[in-house]
Amino acid sequence: MEYLSHNEQETEALGQRLAAALSPGAVVAYRGGLGMGKTAFTRGLAKGLGYSGRVTSPTFTIVNEYEGGRLPLFHFDMYRLADDDALFDIGWEDYLDRGGVCAVEWSEQVAGAMPADTVYVTIARRPEDDRWRTITIEGVELP
């Protein structure tokens, strides 16, 4: 399904809606370049899962963990990883087994490690106005 976001708040709200459709073990793989709103979407996802703290990009830490909501959220940034093997080296399978939601920025870097039932979120600029985003969600129906 394709959605239009005019601002960061709408992007977060869409992430919050997606959270309601996710179950333990879900993987959300983002596609989209720098500055598209992947972290904003993840803030909404965290809020929708019941997490009320600060959500930041895990660019330099590879993964941030957010617990205390309906499900834990594991927010990955794969930009600096070379390939799927590097992801498995940091314990990817352990995160999948923990019963939370794995949100993966730069999932293209580790495409071979994404499970078959992965939810894909593609965020792209709108040609008419580069402040707007087209957000496409595949693999789940939003409530």
Secondary structure as UniProt FT lines:
FT   STRAND          2..5
FT   HELIX           8..20
FT   TURN            24..25
FT   STRAND          27..31
FT   TURN            34..35
FT   HELIX           38..48
FT   TURN            49..50
FT   TURN            59..61
FT   STRAND          63..66
FT   STRAND          73..77
FT   TURN            79..80
FT   HELIX           84..89
FT   TURN            90..91
FT   HELIX           92..97
FT   TURN            98..99
FT   STRAND          101..105
FT   HELIX           107..113
FT   TURN            116..117
FT   STRAND          119..126
FT   TURN            127..128
FT   STRAND          129..138
//
